[in-house]
Amino acid sequence: MKIIRAIYLSNRLFAAIGIIVASALLGYALGSFESLARALLYLLLSLVLVDVLLLFRVKKGISANRFTPEKFSNGDQNPIRIFIQNLYQFKVRLLVIDEVPDQFQMRKANFEIEVAASQSKAINYELRPVKRGEYHFGKTNIFVKSPLGLISRRFQFGEVKMIPVYPSYIQMRKYELLAISNQLTLQGVKKIRRLGHNQEFEQIKEYVAGDDFRTINWKATARKNQLMVNNYQDERSQQVYCLIDKSRVMQMPFEGLSLLDYAINATLALSNIIIKKGDRAGMITFQHKVSTVLPASKRNKQMQLIQESLYNQKTLYKEADYSRLFVTLKRKVTQRSLLLLFTNFESMAALERQLPYFSNLAKNHVLVVIFFQNTELKELLESRPKSVKDIYYKTIAEKYDNEKRLIVKELRKHGIYSVLTPPQDLTVNTINKYLELKSRGLV
């Protein structure tokens, strides 16, 4: 019974049956092809029997394993590898169907390959998740054809496997490596000119070309009989909090990813940079109430706590209550800190409702409001209208684009810093702002 369930008929077999049926009909009409049709039928049955023997004479003709990361990185391409070994003594043609998680909505995760006798091959493909959570892989189905190709034998490998999708740790590692190798500028992170000496003294070292001559230590120079300079490092152990708005304004998707998930990915990468720079990273999430409060710290396990907390963030996309956020910050964050608020405003009216809370926060902390450009509106603004309807749409788009710029000016008027950014550039622009404020001694 298992053998019957594993047999699948091929198109080649159906084509052969069609030829035999046509020969039989022709023989019935003309009376001369009947014996030919019978002979072809016997030949086909013999070949099918041979094909069955070829495919089923060994119990394990194919071996396969699927290799996946332990966890997926949200919004990034994650590699999947299927390693297949042919244990038959002849070349086989394979149709590989991988049961990928339902969230990807992939109707055709199919791969057709040929594998020589006693050889192996690997299939590589990538999956890009756009939501955090649990993703379940099914089995790997492999349909094997012999050189005759009349039937296929199905093999199934693997069991149901759950892969968690975490905030973009690939992006986090990329910026961490760039920060260590001082190559952030190659990725768009600006090199900020330091203003004044708001840094802590680190050591005295020999002068090299490019050092600021104002840092020359003349006493040490006289003792060593060569130019020596004071070396400074950024002030450390400053508190930096990422405040993530999980309300309905963060539900809008761009390239499959919601604004909330863009903010979560940026928070993970930025928190890692903050800790590497010697500052303390913390996080608060909120919507109609405050959901998570993770105190600022730079201990060894802080990044793991931030990652797990971001992974578990869930939202009902309700209206944000900034009064509760204000009360929480006043009670929990008593030291002057840098507050990076990830949210979104589409109009001045929406900002004006929250401006009193922002102004009060800016009195005791350095507040940066980070919100998003609508990239689809930008494309519309750059297009040339071809009809009255297009002119109307472009006028409305210009109005909304202008509102965003007015929001930036209004925040600046109240002493509040801001970052207006396309979603795809959120991480790099947020890191830029953090480094800028740090270089100016505001953190």
VOGU-3710 file (C-alpha; in Angstrom, 3 decimals, decimal comma):
1> mkiiraiyls> 0,000/0,000/0,000  2,889/2,351/0,780  4,356/1,668/-2,657  1,097/2,606/-4,381  0,859/5,862/-2,408  4,413/6,745/-3,420  3,772/6,288/-7,175  2,883/9,319/-9,302  2,188/9,100/-13,033  4,186/11,357/-15,337
11> nrlfaaigii> 3,165/13,345/-18,404  5,293/11,011/-20,524  3,144/8,058/-19,442  -0,066/9,905/-20,267  1,351/10,809/-23,680  2,184/7,131/-24,331  -1,319/6,093/-23,282  -2,731/8,715/-25,643  -0,733/7,259/-28,554  -1,978/3,747/-27,764
21> vasallgyal> -5,606/4,924/-27,537  -5,237/6,753/-30,865  -3,768/3,600/-32,441  -6,641/1,507/-31,079  -9,247/3,923/-32,434  -7,486/4,022/-35,779  -7,314/0,221/-35,819  -11,018/-0,019/-35,021  -11,788/2,332/-37,920  -9,370/0,848/-40,476
31> gsfeslaral> -8,993/-2,659/-39,118  -5,208/-2,700/-39,559  -3,743/-1,026/-36,424  -5,409/-3,182/-33,759  -2,450/-5,535/-33,367  -0,059/-2,567/-33,253  -2,073/-0,953/-30,456  -2,020/-4,221/-28,489  1,723/-4,562/-28,943  2,294/-0,972/-27,824
41> lylllslvlv> 0,142/-1,565/-24,746  2,149/-4,647/-23,733  5,373/-2,745/-24,340  4,183/0,172/-22,199  3,121/-2,128/-19,358  6,527/-3,805/-19,500  8,333/-0,465/-19,384  6,190/0,721/-16,456  7,044/-2,479/-14,591  10,749/-1,944/-15,301
51> dvlllfrvkk> 10,435/1,675/-14,116  8,791/0,532/-10,880  11,573/-1,998/-10,288  14,251/0,622/-10,967  12,776/3,104/-8,499  11,604/0,742/-5,754  14,244/-1,993/-5,688  16,172/0,018/-3,088  14,441/1,236/0,041  16,358/4,499/0,313
61> gisanrftpe> 17,187/5,809/-3,135  17,440/9,484/-2,149  18,743/11,238/0,954  17,949/14,886/1,711  18,396/17,441/4,498  17,173/21,015/4,807  19,462/23,479/6,579  18,048/26,738/7,941  19,291/29,395/10,385  18,207/28,890/13,991
71> kfsngdqnpi> 16,249/32,116/13,649  15,290/34,392/10,781  16,132/38,085/10,512  13,033/40,178/9,853  13,101/42,174/6,619  16,284/40,459/5,372  17,016/37,631/2,954  17,606/34,437/4,950  19,434/31,529/3,255  17,865/28,058/2,961
81> rifiqnlyqf> 19,892/25,072/1,751  18,591/21,631/0,738  21,339/19,008/0,375  20,332/16,018/-1,790  22,266/12,783/-2,348  21,450/10,276/-5,114  21,904/6,698/-3,829  20,719/5,097/-7,075  23,169/3,629/-9,581  21,763/5,742/-12,413
91> kvrllvidev> 21,119/9,413/-13,123  17,780/10,685/-11,804  15,642/13,724/-12,443  14,159/15,309/-9,335  11,273/17,633/-8,644  11,861/19,134/-5,188  8,894/20,792/-3,459  9,720/22,423/-0,134  6,830/23,151/2,231  7,715/26,708/3,267
101> pdqfqmrkan> 5,781/28,563/6,019  2,315/29,833/5,084  3,300/33,446/5,825  5,415/33,600/2,657  2,473/32,682/0,412  4,847/30,913/-1,989  2,770/28,786/-4,337  5,730/27,459/-6,301  8,689/26,561/-4,094  9,597/23,984/-6,768
111> feievaasqs> 13,040/23,070/-8,080  13,853/20,702/-10,962  17,367/19,248/-11,014  19,312/16,261/-12,323  21,718/14,296/-10,133  24,218/11,794/-11,487  24,575/8,305/-10,015  25,945/8,292/-6,451  26,429/12,070/-6,591  24,977/14,938/-4,560
121> kainyelrpv> 23,678/18,441/-5,207  22,555/21,405/-3,133  19,609/23,722/-3,715  19,970/27,231/-2,323  17,212/29,800/-2,055  16,278/32,725/0,193  13,214/33,786/2,163  12,419/37,321/3,335  9,980/37,471/6,266  8,184/40,752/6,931
131> krgeyhfgkt> 6,582/39,927/10,296  8,012/38,774/13,585  6,745/35,546/15,121  6,852/31,785/14,616  7,207/30,330/11,117  6,577/26,603/10,556  8,306/24,599/7,830  6,672/21,385/6,616  8,345/18,447/4,894  10,606/18,389/1,861
141> nifvksplgl> 8,955/16,380/-0,939  11,152/14,902/-3,659  9,692/13,218/-6,756  12,244/10,962/-8,468  12,218/9,876/-12,113  14,425/7,221/-13,681  15,792/7,621/-17,234  12,539/6,013/-18,480  10,521/8,812/-16,838  7,141/7,039/-16,911
151> isrrfqfgev> 6,435/7,273/-13,183  7,777/9,212/-10,190  8,527/7,966/-6,710  7,864/10,347/-3,865  10,216/10,702/-0,924  9,467/12,883/2,118  12,129/14,207/4,459  12,160/16,197/7,674  9,473/17,031/10,184  7,511/20,182/10,955
161> kmipvypsyi> 10,050/22,721/12,199  9,445/26,083/13,862  11,780/28,990/13,074  11,344/32,218/15,100  11,634/35,500/13,187  13,539/38,094/15,230  14,117/41,796/14,563  16,825/42,344/11,970  19,963/40,980/13,656  21,681/40,900/10,234
171> qmrkyellai> 21,335/44,686/10,018  22,536/44,993/13,620  25,685/42,958/12,916  26,383/44,900/9,728  26,433/48,250/11,525  28,376/46,763/14,437  31,146/45,541/12,118  31,197/48,860/10,280  31,449/50,729/13,579  34,349/48,553/14,731
181> snqltlqgvk> 36,187/48,972/11,415  35,362/52,707/11,246  33,650/52,251/7,861  30,240/53,646/8,784  30,710/56,514/6,337  30,698/54,027/3,450  27,118/53,122/4,382  25,886/56,700/4,602  26,646/57,284/8,283  28,142/60,756/8,447
191> kirrlghnqe> 31,445/61,562/10,086  30,476/64,312/12,518  32,932/67,126/13,266  33,523/67,355/17,001  32,561/70,657/18,540  34,795/71,687/21,443  36,193/69,305/24,052  33,151/67,679/25,601  35,029/64,404/25,898  36,839/62,589/28,657
201> feqikeyvag> 40,652/62,452/28,774  41,957/59,003/27,806  45,748/59,074/27,327  48,801/60,983/26,020  50,112/59,681/22,707  52,585/60,638/19,989  51,439/63,220/17,465  50,505/61,890/14,019  49,493/63,852/10,934  45,868/64,913/11,205
211> ddfrtinwka> 45,746/65,291/14,996  44,257/68,542/16,279  47,199/70,836/17,112  45,109/72,337/19,927  45,463/69,041/21,829  49,296/69,212/21,933  50,572/68,598/25,475  53,610/70,927/25,696  54,902/69,575/29,003  54,912/66,000/27,710
221> tarknqlmvn> 56,459/67,239/24,444  59,342/68,844/26,366  59,962/65,673/28,394  59,888/63,326/25,386  61,552/65,746/22,973  58,825/64,982/20,395  55,300/66,195/19,839  52,781/64,573/22,204  49,019/65,123/22,192  46,193/64,527/24,633
231> nyqdersqqv> 43,817/61,841/23,393  40,139/62,138/24,318  37,250/59,732/24,140  33,546/60,434/24,078  31,892/60,802/27,437  30,458/57,449/28,416  27,638/55,970/30,455  25,018/58,391/29,152  21,436/57,111/29,112  19,773/56,650/25,712
241> yclidksrvm> 16,168/55,436/25,481  14,384/54,289/22,335  10,663/55,047/22,650  8,574/52,999/20,203  5,045/54,067/19,345  2,978/50,914/18,629  -0,249/52,739/17,788  -2,221/52,698/14,532  0,004/55,362/12,909  2,783/52,740/12,761
251> qmpfeglsll> 0,704/50,171/10,894  1,385/51,560/7,404  3,462/49,115/5,291  6,441/49,915/3,053  8,000/47,118/0,978  5,992/44,596/3,002  7,307/45,788/6,375  5,202/47,917/8,731  6,590/51,179/10,122  6,553/49,493/13,537
261> dyainatlal> 8,890/46,743/12,327  11,180/49,330/10,705  11,345/51,064/14,111  12,002/47,764/15,895  14,834/46,860/13,493  16,376/50,326/13,878  16,112/50,125/17,684  18,015/46,834/17,736  20,854/48,139/15,538  21,032/51,497/17,325
271> sniiikkgdr> 21,008/49,951/20,812  23,977/47,812/19,835  25,908/50,888/18,623  24,974/52,774/21,819  26,387/50,023/24,029  29,514/49,680/21,860  30,057/53,437/22,328  29,998/52,963/26,104  26,549/54,464/26,717  23,572/52,782/28,349
281> agmitfqhkv> 20,708/51,652/26,111  17,117/51,342/27,268  13,720/50,941/25,663  10,072/51,837/26,251  7,144/50,756/24,065  3,618/52,125/24,281  0,261/52,595/22,580  -2,938/53,157/24,615  -0,805/52,184/27,610  2,886/51,629/28,292
291> stvlpaskrn> 3,757/48,034/27,356  7,476/47,603/28,054  9,979/49,457/30,217  13,554/48,195/29,935  15,873/50,356/32,095  18,985/51,736/30,395  22,070/49,619/30,965  25,260/48,481/29,241  25,640/45,149/31,033  26,613/42,076/29,037
301> kqmqliqesl> 23,081/40,689/28,757  21,417/43,986/27,829  21,426/43,333/24,061  19,899/39,901/24,587  17,180/41,443/26,771  16,489/44,115/24,131  16,317/41,535/21,332  13,946/39,240/23,237  11,778/42,175/24,261  11,554/43,448/20,670
311> ynqktlykea> 10,750/39,950/19,394  7,797/39,677/21,768  6,281/43,065/20,909  2,625/42,748/19,963  0,187/45,536/19,193  -3,509/46,166/18,705  -2,709/49,362/16,770  -4,811/51,498/19,115  -4,519/55,260/19,646  -1,298/56,337/21,389
321> dysrlfvtlk> -1,657/57,824/24,875  1,282/60,211/25,343  0,087/61,253/28,794  0,868/57,763/30,101  4,252/57,819/28,384  5,016/61,191/30,002  4,080/59,917/33,481  6,172/56,760/33,013  9,235/58,727/31,899  8,876/61,173/34,782
331> rkvtqrslll> 8,722/58,312/37,274  11,206/55,856/35,740  13,788/58,077/33,989  14,987/60,624/36,530  18,425/61,292/34,977  18,740/63,579/31,946  18,720/61,245/28,934  18,544/61,146/25,167  15,035/60,073/24,127  14,628/58,791/20,570
341> lftnfesmaa> 10,906/58,622/19,814  9,878/56,477/16,828  6,420/57,577/15,701  4,651/59,073/12,690  2,678/62,256/12,017  0,798/62,957/8,810  -0,512/66,418/9,722  0,113/69,437/11,940  -3,173/68,785/13,715  -1,910/65,375/14,855
351> lerqlpyfsn> 1,322/66,934/16,147  -0,392/69,798/17,987  -2,312/67,344/20,173  0,948/65,840/21,458  3,144/68,964/21,433  2,531/69,898/25,110  3,889/66,490/26,198  6,904/66,845/23,900  7,670/70,326/25,250  7,579/69,087/28,840
361> laknhvlvvi> 9,850/66,148/28,007  12,325/68,459/26,243  12,737/70,485/29,461  14,360/67,558/31,283  15,716/65,435/28,434  17,080/65,661/24,903  14,110/64,603/22,782  14,393/63,494/19,153  11,146/62,819/17,287  11,732/60,373/14,422
371> ffqntelkel> 8,986/60,093/11,825  8,606/58,913/8,258  8,457/60,308/4,757  5,823/58,781/2,524  7,981/57,410/-0,294  4,965/56,746/-2,498  4,080/60,442/-2,314  7,639/61,280/-3,332  7,267/59,173/-6,476  3,998/60,943/-7,229
381> lesrpksvkd> 5,626/64,363/-6,737  8,413/63,501/-9,172  6,017/62,273/-11,868  4,617/64,497/-14,623  0,806/64,847/-14,566  -0,957/63,777/-17,758  -4,535/64,677/-16,886  -6,595/66,908/-14,616  -6,988/63,958/-12,261  -3,191/63,586/-12,038
391> iyyktiaeky> -2,864/67,310/-11,260  -5,383/66,922/-8,436  -3,498/63,950/-6,974  -0,160/65,770/-7,234  -1,571/68,862/-5,493  -2,802/66,736/-2,583  0,579/64,986/-2,427  2,373/68,363/-2,264  0,091/69,402/0,591  0,959/66,309/2,650
401> dnekrlivke> 4,666/66,622/1,818  4,635/70,255/2,947  2,884/69,247/6,196  5,837/67,003/7,052  8,272/69,895/6,605  6,085/72,169/8,724  6,158/69,550/11,477  9,982/69,648/11,466  9,936/73,467/11,772  7,356/73,397/14,555
411> lrkhgiysvl> 9,395/70,896/16,567  12,547/72,983/16,097  10,653/76,050/17,313  9,976/74,223/20,598  13,591/73,084/21,021  12,882/69,519/19,914  15,170/67,690/17,504  13,672/65,661/14,674  14,537/63,156/11,955  12,328/62,949/8,868
421> tppqdltvnt> 13,390/59,851/6,976  12,288/57,328/4,352  11,550/53,972/6,061  14,413/52,186/4,301  16,936/54,776/5,602  15,619/54,831/9,162  18,520/52,967/10,782  21,349/54,930/9,185  19,650/58,313/9,749  18,936/57,493/13,390
431> inkylelksr> 22,559/56,457/13,980  23,638/59,718/12,321  21,500/61,756/14,709  22,789/59,869/17,762  26,427/60,408/16,720  25,755/64,076/15,925  24,193/64,794/19,318  26,949/62,853/21,059  29,677/64,834/19,270  27,984/68,092/20,304
441> glv> 28,010/67,047/23,941  24,228/66,938/24,161  24,225/63,294/25,225
//
